[in-house]
Amino acid sequence: MAASTSSQTPLRWYHGVTRYQWLVLVIASAGWIFDVYEGQVYNTTREDMLNELVVAESPAAKEQLKKQLGDVFLGIFLAGGMTGGLLFGMLGDRWGRKPTMIVTILMYSIFSGLTYFAQDLWQVGILRFLVSMGIGGEWAVAAAMVSEVFPVHARAQASSIFHGSSTLGTWLAGIVALIVGAEWRYAYLVGVLPALLILWVRASIKEPEAVVQAEASTSAGAVRRGSLVDLFGDVRWRGRAIAGVLLAAVGLATFWAVTVAGQDLAREFAMRDGYSKPDAAAKAKFAYSIVQATGGGIGLILFGPLCQWLGRRRAFVFAHLAGLAIVPLACFLPQTYNQLLWILPFYGAFTFGMHAGYAVYFPELFPAQLRALGASVCFNGGRIISAVMVPLAGYVKGLPGLSLPTALTLLSSSYLLGLIVIVFLPETKNQPLPEA
């Protein structure tokens, strides 16, 4: 698509968007919805899964082991995402977007369903690694495809809608977890359903024109498609990749340390209000998966218009400052569980909304020959670095005499790092996608 100049930009961002472009957005979003479901279902079923599979000599030892294993499985998931992101990011640039999307969806669907049959913790660990490989690869390919198919004036909004659809995946994980209750295995069996999406992808999607042109230019001796050597060997792309990794690391680290902790915060408020432990757990699932996730989804969808209004860099600056502000407000302003419910949508929007910026921004940093790989390196590389935050967050939250609200406020200071990283990245608002 040719880039539009500011004088040619339509009055509404969706003007001129074709039926096929909407179809690509819907299919990419459907893949991402189930992608997120496969990731979030562990968060919503973890307690019941570990209660069944963890064996220890005493209740206290079991609780301690459950906590340790919860962090271990999260680390495994992040490592799988990075591995799959690199592998399928390269294949997305080499094979093309369509076949790689099919493989990644099939991968996370099958291995999620197989978790239903897991009898030992090591089996869960292997399956979570394989599921996360598919998840890590699918995002990069879908994000690249949306950027390549939509015109420049609609790219930010379409990409934020794509990433914002993740809220439906979080809702689905929460609703399924509430329905199955302690029968956690059925939640993973539901994860097989995305495999049906492959039929739609095969019938409806074609390779973006940018990918077809990249294939022709590669044969003429230009940048090799999906090459890590070419990504990090060229100073233009290397600097963007490294800074992109660090930018994603800030958002993903605060996600695992702060955003996900909204569930723990809601559980603590509910127990403070006198609810039993099981009832408090159910209310926490509702607060996190429905109330907070709704706010998060709104924040994700609005981040695209924010990028188009302020520019990509200023939008990220605003988002990191908003995250820094909302955490202490959510932790200390409400006094009851019901009061917390009123602020959790803002908590979700301001701590999570910036993640849509990764789908908007990262594909805009790299040429077609390296776009899926570059976006994947940024997003999934950030996952690996953010894994450091998982044990750190657990340590800070477990410090004697330190309340959960105080711990979360301390951890939210990580948002300040994002303000530094964004200085080293270019502005891409209203710019055509780069060429090699």
Contacts in CASP RR format, 6 or more apart in sequence:
PFRMAT RR
TARGET T0000
AUTHOR 0000-0000-0000
METHOD contacts of the structure
MODEL  1
MAASTSSQTPLRWYHGVTRYQWLVLVIASAGWIFDVYEGQVYNTTREDML
NELVVAESPAAKEQLKKQLGDVFLGIFLAGGMTGGLLFGMLGDRWGRKPT
MIVTILMYSIFSGLTYFAQDLWQVGILRFLVSMGIGGEWAVAAAMVSEVF
PVHARAQASSIFHGSSTLGTWLAGIVALIVGAEWRYAYLVGVLPALLILW
VRASIKEPEAVVQAEASTSAGAVRRGSLVDLFGDVRWRGRAIAGVLLAAV
GLATFWAVTVAGQDLAREFAMRDGYSKPDAAAKAKFAYSIVQATGGGIGL
ILFGPLCQWLGRRRAFVFAHLAGLAIVPLACFLPQTYNQLLWILPFYGAF
TFGMHAGYAVYFPELFPAQLRALGASVCFNGGRIISAVMVPLAGYVKGLP
GLSLPTALTLLSSSYLLGLIVIVFLPETKNQPLPEA
1 149 0 8 1.000
1 150 0 8 1.000
1 151 0 8 1.000
1 152 0 8 1.000
1 209 0 8 1.000
2 432 0 8 1.000
3 152 0 8 1.000
3 430 0 8 1.000
3 431 0 8 1.000
3 432 0 8 1.000
4 10 0 8 1.000
4 151 0 8 1.000
4 152 0 8 1.000
4 153 0 8 1.000
4 430 0 8 1.000
5 430 0 8 1.000
6 430 0 8 1.000
9 153 0 8 1.000
9 430 0 8 1.000
10 16 0 8 1.000
10 153 0 8 1.000
13 153 0 8 1.000
13 154 0 8 1.000
13 157 0 8 1.000
13 305 0 8 1.000
13 308 0 8 1.000
14 154 0 8 1.000
14 157 0 8 1.000
16 151 0 8 1.000
16 154 0 8 1.000
17 150 0 8 1.000
17 151 0 8 1.000
17 154 0 8 1.000
17 158 0 8 1.000
20 149 0 8 1.000
21 149 0 8 1.000
21 150 0 8 1.000
21 154 0 8 1.000
21 158 0 8 1.000
23 204 0 8 1.000
24 145 0 8 1.000
24 146 0 8 1.000
24 149 0 8 1.000
24 205 0 8 1.000
25 146 0 8 1.000
25 149 0 8 1.000
25 150 0 8 1.000
25 158 0 8 1.000
25 161 0 8 1.000
25 162 0 8 1.000
27 197 0 8 1.000
27 200 0 8 1.000
27 201 0 8 1.000
27 204 0 8 1.000
27 205 0 8 1.000
28 142 0 8 1.000
28 143 0 8 1.000
28 145 0 8 1.000
28 146 0 8 1.000
28 162 0 8 1.000
29 161 0 8 1.000
29 162 0 8 1.000
29 164 0 8 1.000
29 165 0 8 1.000
30 165 0 8 1.000
30 194 0 8 1.000
30 197 0 8 1.000
30 200 0 8 1.000
31 101 0 8 1.000
31 105 0 8 1.000
31 138 0 8 1.000
31 142 0 8 1.000
31 194 0 8 1.000
31 197 0 8 1.000
32 138 0 8 1.000
32 139 0 8 1.000
32 142 0 8 1.000
32 162 0 8 1.000
32 163 0 8 1.000
32 165 0 8 1.000
32 166 0 8 1.000
33 165 0 8 1.000
33 166 0 8 1.000
33 168 0 8 1.000
33 169 0 8 1.000
33 172 0 8 1.000
34 105 0 8 1.000
34 108 0 8 1.000
34 109 0 8 1.000
34 169 0 8 1.000
34 191 0 8 1.000
34 193 0 8 1.000
34 194 0 8 1.000
34 197 0 8 1.000
35 108 0 8 1.000
35 134 0 8 1.000
35 135 0 8 1.000
35 136 0 8 1.000
35 138 0 8 1.000
35 139 0 8 1.000
35 166 0 8 1.000
35 194 0 8 1.000
36 166 0 8 1.000
36 168 0 8 1.000
36 169 0 8 1.000
36 170 0 8 1.000
36 173 0 8 1.000
37 169 0 8 1.000
37 170 0 8 1.000
37 172 0 8 1.000
37 173 0 8 1.000
37 176 0 8 1.000
37 190 0 8 1.000
37 191 0 8 1.000
37 194 0 8 1.000
38 108 0 8 1.000
38 109 0 8 1.000
38 112 0 8 1.000
38 131 0 8 1.000
38 135 0 8 1.000
38 191 0 8 1.000
38 194 0 8 1.000
39 77 0 8 1.000
39 131 0 8 1.000
39 132 0 8 1.000
39 135 0 8 1.000
39 173 0 8 1.000
40 169 0 8 1.000
40 170 0 8 1.000
40 173 0 8 1.000
40 174 0 8 1.000
40 289 0 8 1.000
41 112 0 8 1.000
41 173 0 8 1.000
41 176 0 8 1.000
41 177 0 8 1.000
41 187 0 8 1.000
41 188 0 8 1.000
41 190 0 8 1.000
41 191 0 8 1.000
42 49 0 8 1.000
42 73 0 8 1.000
42 77 0 8 1.000
42 128 0 8 1.000
43 173 0 8 1.000
43 260 0 8 1.000
43 263 0 8 1.000
44 173 0 8 1.000
44 174 0 8 1.000
44 176 0 8 1.000
44 177 0 8 1.000
44 187 0 8 1.000
44 285 0 8 1.000
44 289 0 8 1.000
45 177 0 8 1.000
45 180 0 8 1.000
45 184 0 8 1.000
45 187 0 8 1.000
45 188 0 8 1.000
46 70 0 8 1.000
46 73 0 8 1.000
47 66 0 8 1.000
47 281 0 8 1.000
48 181 0 8 1.000
48 182 0 8 1.000
48 183 0 8 1.000
48 184 0 8 1.000
49 124 0 8 1.000
49 184 0 8 1.000
50 66 0 8 1.000
50 69 0 8 1.000
50 70 0 8 1.000
51 66 0 8 1.000
51 182 0 8 1.000
52 184 0 8 1.000
53 118 0 8 1.000
53 119 0 8 1.000
53 120 0 8 1.000
53 121 0 8 1.000
53 124 0 8 1.000
54 62 0 8 1.000
54 65 0 8 1.000
54 66 0 8 1.000
54 69 0 8 1.000
54 121 0 8 1.000
55 62 0 8 1.000
56 62 0 8 1.000
56 64 0 8 1.000
56 65 0 8 1.000
69 121 0 8 1.000
71 390 0 8 1.000
71 391 0 8 1.000
71 394 0 8 1.000
73 124 0 8 1.000
73 125 0 8 1.000
73 128 0 8 1.000
74 256 0 8 1.000
74 387 0 8 1.000
74 390 0 8 1.000
75 387 0 8 1.000
75 390 0 8 1.000
76 125 0 8 1.000
76 128 0 8 1.000
76 129 0 8 1.000
76 132 0 8 1.000
77 128 0 8 1.000
77 129 0 8 1.000
77 131 0 8 1.000
77 132 0 8 1.000
78 132 0 8 1.000
78 383 0 8 1.000
78 384 0 8 1.000
78 386 0 8 1.000
78 387 0 8 1.000
78 390 0 8 1.000
79 129 0 8 1.000
79 132 0 8 1.000
79 384 0 8 1.000
79 387 0 8 1.000
80 129 0 8 1.000
80 130 0 8 1.000
80 132 0 8 1.000
80 133 0 8 1.000
80 136 0 8 1.000
81 132 0 8 1.000
81 133 0 8 1.000
81 134 0 8 1.000
81 135 0 8 1.000
81 136 0 8 1.000
81 137 0 8 1.000
81 380 0 8 1.000
81 383 0 8 1.000
82 136 0 8 1.000
82 380 0 8 1.000
82 381 0 8 1.000
82 382 0 8 1.000
82 383 0 8 1.000
82 384 0 8 1.000
83 129 0 8 1.000
83 133 0 8 1.000
84 132 0 8 1.000
84 133 0 8 1.000
84 134 0 8 1.000
84 136 0 8 1.000
84 137 0 8 1.000
84 376 0 8 1.000
84 380 0 8 1.000
85 133 0 8 1.000
85 134 0 8 1.000
85 136 0 8 1.000
85 137 0 8 1.000
85 139 0 8 1.000
85 140 0 8 1.000
85 376 0 8 1.000
85 377 0 8 1.000
85 379 0 8 1.000
85 380 0 8 1.000
86 228 0 8 1.000
86 373 0 8 1.000
86 376 0 8 1.000
86 377 0 8 1.000
86 380 0 8 1.000
87 133 0 8 1.000
87 137 0 8 1.000
88 100 0 8 1.000
88 103 0 8 1.000
88 104 0 8 1.000
88 133 0 8 1.000
88 134 0 8 1.000
88 136 0 8 1.000
88 137 0 8 1.000
88 138 0 8 1.000
88 140 0 8 1.000
88 141 0 8 1.000
88 372 0 8 1.000
88 376 0 8 1.000
89 100 0 8 1.000
89 137 0 8 1.000
89 140 0 8 1.000
89 141 0 8 1.000
89 226 0 8 1.000
89 372 0 8 1.000
89 373 0 8 1.000
89 374 0 8 1.000
89 375 0 8 1.000
89 376 0 8 1.000
90 226 0 8 1.000
90 227 0 8 1.000
90 228 0 8 1.000
90 372 0 8 1.000
90 373 0 8 1.000
91 100 0 8 1.000
91 103 0 8 1.000
92 99 0 8 1.000
92 100 0 8 1.000
92 140 0 8 1.000
92 141 0 8 1.000
92 144 0 8 1.000
92 226 0 8 1.000
92 372 0 8 1.000
92 373 0 8 1.000
93 211 0 8 1.000
93 214 0 8 1.000
93 225 0 8 1.000
93 226 0 8 1.000
93 368 0 8 1.000
93 369 0 8 1.000
93 370 0 8 1.000
93 371 0 8 1.000
93 372 0 8 1.000
93 373 0 8 1.000
94 225 0 8 1.000
94 226 0 8 1.000
96 207 0 8 1.000
96 211 0 8 1.000
97 141 0 8 1.000
97 142 0 8 1.000
97 144 0 8 1.000
97 145 0 8 1.000
97 148 0 8 1.000
97 205 0 8 1.000
97 207 0 8 1.000
97 208 0 8 1.000
97 211 0 8 1.000
97 372 0 8 1.000
98 201 0 8 1.000
98 202 0 8 1.000
98 205 0 8 1.000
98 206 0 8 1.000
98 207 0 8 1.000
100 137 0 8 1.000
100 141 0 8 1.000
100 372 0 8 1.000
101 138 0 8 1.000
101 141 0 8 1.000
101 142 0 8 1.000
101 145 0 8 1.000
101 201 0 8 1.000
101 205 0 8 1.000
102 198 0 8 1.000
102 201 0 8 1.000
102 202 0 8 1.000
104 134 0 8 1.000
104 135 0 8 1.000
104 136 0 8 1.000
104 137 0 8 1.000
104 138 0 8 1.000
104 141 0 8 1.000
105 134 0 8 1.000
105 138 0 8 1.000
105 194 0 8 1.000
105 195 0 8 1.000
105 197 0 8 1.000
105 198 0 8 1.000
105 201 0 8 1.000
106 195 0 8 1.000
106 198 0 8 1.000
107 130 0 8 1.000
107 131 0 8 1.000
107 133 0 8 1.000
107 134 0 8 1.000
108 131 0 8 1.000
108 132 0 8 1.000
108 133 0 8 1.000
108 134 0 8 1.000
108 135 0 8 1.000
108 138 0 8 1.000
108 194 0 8 1.000
109 191 0 8 1.000
109 192 0 8 1.000
109 193 0 8 1.000
109 194 0 8 1.000
109 195 0 8 1.000
110 192 0 8 1.000
110 195 0 8 1.000
111 127 0 8 1.000
111 130 0 8 1.000
111 131 0 8 1.000
112 127 0 8 1.000
112 131 0 8 1.000
112 188 0 8 1.000
112 191 0 8 1.000
112 192 0 8 1.000
113 188 0 8 1.000
113 189 0 8 1.000
113 191 0 8 1.000
113 192 0 8 1.000
114 127 0 8 1.000
115 124 0 8 1.000
115 127 0 8 1.000
115 128 0 8 1.000
115 131 0 8 1.000
115 185 0 8 1.000
115 188 0 8 1.000
116 185 0 8 1.000
116 186 0 8 1.000
116 188 0 8 1.000
116 189 0 8 1.000
117 185 0 8 1.000
118 124 0 8 1.000
118 127 0 8 1.000
118 185 0 8 1.000
136 376 0 8 1.000
136 379 0 8 1.000
136 380 0 8 1.000
136 383 0 8 1.000
137 376 0 8 1.000
137 380 0 8 1.000
139 359 0 8 1.000
139 376 0 8 1.000
139 379 0 8 1.000
140 372 0 8 1.000
140 373 0 8 1.000
140 374 0 8 1.000
140 375 0 8 1.000
140 376 0 8 1.000
140 379 0 8 1.000
140 380 0 8 1.000
141 372 0 8 1.000
142 162 0 8 1.000
143 159 0 8 1.000
143 162 0 8 1.000
143 163 0 8 1.000
143 358 0 8 1.000
143 359 0 8 1.000
143 362 0 8 1.000
143 363 0 8 1.000
143 375 0 8 1.000
143 379 0 8 1.000
144 363 0 8 1.000
144 371 0 8 1.000
144 372 0 8 1.000
144 375 0 8 1.000
145 205 0 8 1.000
145 208 0 8 1.000
146 155 0 8 1.000
146 158 0 8 1.000
146 159 0 8 1.000
146 162 0 8 1.000
146 359 0 8 1.000
146 363 0 8 1.000
147 155 0 8 1.000
147 159 0 8 1.000
147 363 0 8 1.000
147 364 0 8 1.000
147 371 0 8 1.000
147 433 0 8 1.000
148 208 0 8 1.000
148 209 0 8 1.000
148 210 0 8 1.000
148 211 0 8 1.000
148 363 0 8 1.000
148 368 0 8 1.000
148 371 0 8 1.000
148 433 0 8 1.000
149 208 0 8 1.000
150 158 0 8 1.000
150 159 0 8 1.000
152 430 0 8 1.000
152 431 0 8 1.000
152 432 0 8 1.000
153 430 0 8 1.000
155 360 0 8 1.000
155 364 0 8 1.000
156 304 0 8 1.000
156 305 0 8 1.000
156 307 0 8 1.000
156 308 0 8 1.000
156 312 0 8 1.000
156 360 0 8 1.000
156 429 0 8 1.000
157 304 0 8 1.000
157 305 0 8 1.000
157 308 0 8 1.000
159 304 0 8 1.000
159 356 0 8 1.000
159 357 0 8 1.000
159 359 0 8 1.000
159 360 0 8 1.000
159 363 0 8 1.000
160 300 0 8 1.000
160 301 0 8 1.000
160 302 0 8 1.000
160 303 0 8 1.000
160 304 0 8 1.000
160 305 0 8 1.000
160 307 0 8 1.000
160 356 0 8 1.000
160 357 0 8 1.000
160 359 0 8 1.000
160 360 0 8 1.000
161 301 0 8 1.000
162 359 0 8 1.000
163 300 0 8 1.000
163 303 0 8 1.000
163 355 0 8 1.000
163 356 0 8 1.000
163 357 0 8 1.000
163 358 0 8 1.000
163 359 0 8 1.000
163 360 0 8 1.000
164 297 0 8 1.000
164 299 0 8 1.000
164 300 0 8 1.000
164 301 0 8 1.000
164 356 0 8 1.000
166 297 0 8 1.000
166 300 0 8 1.000
166 355 0 8 1.000
167 293 0 8 1.000
167 294 0 8 1.000
167 295 0 8 1.000
167 296 0 8 1.000
167 297 0 8 1.000
167 300 0 8 1.000
170 289 0 8 1.000
170 293 0 8 1.000
171 289 0 8 1.000
171 290 0 8 1.000
171 293 0 8 1.000
171 294 0 8 1.000
173 187 0 8 1.000
173 289 0 8 1.000
174 285 0 8 1.000
174 289 0 8 1.000
174 290 0 8 1.000
175 289 0 8 1.000
175 290 0 8 1.000
176 186 0 8 1.000
176 187 0 8 1.000
176 190 0 8 1.000
177 184 0 8 1.000
177 187 0 8 1.000
177 285 0 8 1.000
177 289 0 8 1.000
178 282 0 8 1.000
178 285 0 8 1.000
178 286 0 8 1.000
178 289 0 8 1.000
180 186 0 8 1.000
180 187 0 8 1.000
208 368 0 8 1.000
210 368 0 8 1.000
210 371 0 8 1.000
210 433 0 8 1.000
211 368 0 8 1.000
213 368 0 8 1.000
214 225 0 8 1.000
214 367 0 8 1.000
214 368 0 8 1.000
214 369 0 8 1.000
214 436 0 8 1.000
215 225 0 8 1.000
217 223 0 8 1.000
217 369 0 8 1.000
217 436 0 8 1.000
218 224 0 8 1.000
218 225 0 8 1.000
218 369 0 8 1.000
222 369 0 8 1.000
222 436 0 8 1.000
223 230 0 8 1.000
223 234 0 8 1.000
223 367 0 8 1.000
223 369 0 8 1.000
223 370 0 8 1.000
223 436 0 8 1.000
224 230 0 8 1.000
224 369 0 8 1.000
225 369 0 8 1.000
225 370 0 8 1.000
226 369 0 8 1.000
226 370 0 8 1.000
226 372 0 8 1.000
226 373 0 8 1.000
227 369 0 8 1.000
227 370 0 8 1.000
227 373 0 8 1.000
228 373 0 8 1.000
230 237 0 8 1.000
230 369 0 8 1.000
230 370 0 8 1.000
231 237 0 8 1.000
231 238 0 8 1.000
231 241 0 8 1.000
231 366 0 8 1.000
231 370 0 8 1.000
231 373 0 8 1.000
231 374 0 8 1.000
231 377 0 8 1.000
232 238 0 8 1.000
232 241 0 8 1.000
237 365 0 8 1.000
237 366 0 8 1.000
237 367 0 8 1.000
237 370 0 8 1.000
237 374 0 8 1.000
239 424 0 8 1.000
240 365 0 8 1.000
240 366 0 8 1.000
240 425 0 8 1.000
240 426 0 8 1.000
241 365 0 8 1.000
241 366 0 8 1.000
241 374 0 8 1.000
241 377 0 8 1.000
241 378 0 8 1.000
243 421 0 8 1.000
243 424 0 8 1.000
243 425 0 8 1.000
244 362 0 8 1.000
244 365 0 8 1.000
244 378 0 8 1.000
244 382 0 8 1.000
244 421 0 8 1.000
244 425 0 8 1.000
245 377 0 8 1.000
245 378 0 8 1.000
245 381 0 8 1.000
245 382 0 8 1.000
245 385 0 8 1.000
246 382 0 8 1.000
246 385 0 8 1.000
246 417 0 8 1.000
246 418 0 8 1.000
246 421 0 8 1.000
247 316 0 8 1.000
247 358 0 8 1.000
247 378 0 8 1.000
247 418 0 8 1.000
247 421 0 8 1.000
247 422 0 8 1.000
247 425 0 8 1.000
248 358 0 8 1.000
248 362 0 8 1.000
248 378 0 8 1.000
248 379 0 8 1.000
248 381 0 8 1.000
248 382 0 8 1.000
248 383 0 8 1.000
248 386 0 8 1.000
249 381 0 8 1.000
249 382 0 8 1.000
249 385 0 8 1.000
249 386 0 8 1.000
250 320 0 8 1.000
250 414 0 8 1.000
250 415 0 8 1.000
250 417 0 8 1.000
250 418 0 8 1.000
250 421 0 8 1.000
251 354 0 8 1.000
251 355 0 8 1.000
251 386 0 8 1.000
251 414 0 8 1.000
251 415 0 8 1.000
251 418 0 8 1.000
252 355 0 8 1.000
252 382 0 8 1.000
252 383 0 8 1.000
252 385 0 8 1.000
252 386 0 8 1.000
253 385 0 8 1.000
253 386 0 8 1.000
253 388 0 8 1.000
253 389 0 8 1.000
253 414 0 8 1.000
254 323 0 8 1.000
254 351 0 8 1.000
254 389 0 8 1.000
254 411 0 8 1.000
254 412 0 8 1.000
254 414 0 8 1.000
254 415 0 8 1.000
255 351 0 8 1.000
255 352 0 8 1.000
255 355 0 8 1.000
255 386 0 8 1.000
256 386 0 8 1.000
256 389 0 8 1.000
256 390 0 8 1.000
256 393 0 8 1.000
257 389 0 8 1.000
257 390 0 8 1.000
257 392 0 8 1.000
257 393 0 8 1.000
257 408 0 8 1.000
257 411 0 8 1.000
257 414 0 8 1.000
258 327 0 8 1.000
258 351 0 8 1.000
258 408 0 8 1.000
258 411 0 8 1.000
258 412 0 8 1.000
259 292 0 8 1.000
259 347 0 8 1.000
259 348 0 8 1.000
259 351 0 8 1.000
259 352 0 8 1.000
260 288 0 8 1.000
261 393 0 8 1.000
261 397 0 8 1.000
261 404 0 8 1.000
261 408 0 8 1.000
262 287 0 8 1.000
262 288 0 8 1.000
262 292 0 8 1.000
262 330 0 8 1.000
262 344 0 8 1.000
262 347 0 8 1.000
263 284 0 8 1.000
263 285 0 8 1.000
263 287 0 8 1.000
263 288 0 8 1.000
263 289 0 8 1.000
263 292 0 8 1.000
264 284 0 8 1.000
264 397 0 8 1.000
264 404 0 8 1.000
265 330 0 8 1.000
265 331 0 8 1.000
265 340 0 8 1.000
265 404 0 8 1.000
265 405 0 8 1.000
265 408 0 8 1.000
266 283 0 8 1.000
266 284 0 8 1.000
266 287 0 8 1.000
266 288 0 8 1.000
266 292 0 8 1.000
266 337 0 8 1.000
266 340 0 8 1.000
266 341 0 8 1.000
266 344 0 8 1.000
267 280 0 8 1.000
267 281 0 8 1.000
267 283 0 8 1.000
267 284 0 8 1.000
268 404 0 8 1.000
269 334 0 8 1.000
269 336 0 8 1.000
269 337 0 8 1.000
269 340 0 8 1.000
270 279 0 8 1.000
270 280 0 8 1.000
270 283 0 8 1.000
270 284 0 8 1.000
270 337 0 8 1.000
271 277 0 8 1.000
271 280 0 8 1.000
272 336 0 8 1.000
272 337 0 8 1.000
273 336 0 8 1.000
273 337 0 8 1.000
274 280 0 8 1.000
275 283 0 8 1.000
275 337 0 8 1.000
283 337 0 8 1.000
287 337 0 8 1.000
287 340 0 8 1.000
287 341 0 8 1.000
287 344 0 8 1.000
288 344 0 8 1.000
291 341 0 8 1.000
291 344 0 8 1.000
291 345 0 8 1.000
292 344 0 8 1.000
292 345 0 8 1.000
292 347 0 8 1.000
292 348 0 8 1.000
293 348 0 8 1.000
294 345 0 8 1.000
295 344 0 8 1.000
295 345 0 8 1.000
295 346 0 8 1.000
295 348 0 8 1.000
295 349 0 8 1.000
295 352 0 8 1.000
296 345 0 8 1.000
296 348 0 8 1.000
296 349 0 8 1.000
296 352 0 8 1.000
296 353 0 8 1.000
297 348 0 8 1.000
297 349 0 8 1.000
297 352 0 8 1.000
297 353 0 8 1.000
298 345 0 8 1.000
298 349 0 8 1.000
299 348 0 8 1.000
299 349 0 8 1.000
299 350 0 8 1.000
299 352 0 8 1.000
299 353 0 8 1.000
299 356 0 8 1.000
300 352 0 8 1.000
300 353 0 8 1.000
300 355 0 8 1.000
300 356 0 8 1.000
301 356 0 8 1.000
302 349 0 8 1.000
302 353 0 8 1.000
303 315 0 8 1.000
303 319 0 8 1.000
303 353 0 8 1.000
303 354 0 8 1.000
303 355 0 8 1.000
303 356 0 8 1.000
303 357 0 8 1.000
303 360 0 8 1.000
304 315 0 8 1.000
304 356 0 8 1.000
304 357 0 8 1.000
304 360 0 8 1.000
306 315 0 8 1.000
306 318 0 8 1.000
306 319 0 8 1.000
307 315 0 8 1.000
307 357 0 8 1.000
307 360 0 8 1.000
307 361 0 8 1.000
307 429 0 8 1.000
308 429 0 8 1.000
309 315 0 8 1.000
310 318 0 8 1.000
311 427 0 8 1.000
311 429 0 8 1.000
312 357 0 8 1.000
312 360 0 8 1.000
312 361 0 8 1.000
312 364 0 8 1.000
312 425 0 8 1.000
312 427 0 8 1.000
312 428 0 8 1.000
312 429 0 8 1.000
313 422 0 8 1.000
313 425 0 8 1.000
313 427 0 8 1.000
315 354 0 8 1.000
315 357 0 8 1.000
316 354 0 8 1.000
316 357 0 8 1.000
316 361 0 8 1.000
316 418 0 8 1.000
316 422 0 8 1.000
317 419 0 8 1.000
317 422 0 8 1.000
319 350 0 8 1.000
319 353 0 8 1.000
319 354 0 8 1.000
320 354 0 8 1.000
320 415 0 8 1.000
320 416 0 8 1.000
320 418 0 8 1.000
320 419 0 8 1.000
320 422 0 8 1.000
321 415 0 8 1.000
321 419 0 8 1.000
322 350 0 8 1.000
323 350 0 8 1.000
323 351 0 8 1.000
323 412 0 8 1.000
323 415 0 8 1.000
324 412 0 8 1.000
324 413 0 8 1.000
324 415 0 8 1.000
324 416 0 8 1.000
325 350 0 8 1.000
326 346 0 8 1.000
326 347 0 8 1.000
326 348 0 8 1.000
326 350 0 8 1.000
326 351 0 8 1.000
327 347 0 8 1.000
327 351 0 8 1.000
327 408 0 8 1.000
327 409 0 8 1.000
327 411 0 8 1.000
327 412 0 8 1.000
328 405 0 8 1.000
328 409 0 8 1.000
328 412 0 8 1.000
329 343 0 8 1.000
329 346 0 8 1.000
330 340 0 8 1.000
330 343 0 8 1.000
330 344 0 8 1.000
330 346 0 8 1.000
330 347 0 8 1.000
331 404 0 8 1.000
331 405 0 8 1.000
331 406 0 8 1.000
331 408 0 8 1.000
331 409 0 8 1.000
332 405 0 8 1.000
332 409 0 8 1.000
333 339 0 8 1.000
333 343 0 8 1.000
334 340 0 8 1.000
334 342 0 8 1.000
334 343 0 8 1.000
351 412 0 8 1.000
358 375 0 8 1.000
358 378 0 8 1.000
358 379 0 8 1.000
361 425 0 8 1.000
361 428 0 8 1.000
362 374 0 8 1.000
362 375 0 8 1.000
362 378 0 8 1.000
362 379 0 8 1.000
363 371 0 8 1.000
363 375 0 8 1.000
363 433 0 8 1.000
364 428 0 8 1.000
364 431 0 8 1.000
364 433 0 8 1.000
364 434 0 8 1.000
365 374 0 8 1.000
365 375 0 8 1.000
365 378 0 8 1.000
365 425 0 8 1.000
365 426 0 8 1.000
365 428 0 8 1.000
365 434 0 8 1.000
366 373 0 8 1.000
366 374 0 8 1.000
366 375 0 8 1.000
366 434 0 8 1.000
367 433 0 8 1.000
367 434 0 8 1.000
367 435 0 8 1.000
367 436 0 8 1.000
368 433 0 8 1.000
368 435 0 8 1.000
368 436 0 8 1.000
369 436 0 8 1.000
370 436 0 8 1.000
371 433 0 8 1.000
389 411 0 8 1.000
389 414 0 8 1.000
392 411 0 8 1.000
393 407 0 8 1.000
393 411 0 8 1.000
396 402 0 8 1.000
396 407 0 8 1.000
396 410 0 8 1.000
396 411 0 8 1.000
397 404 0 8 1.000
397 407 0 8 1.000
397 408 0 8 1.000
398 407 0 8 1.000
399 407 0 8 1.000
END
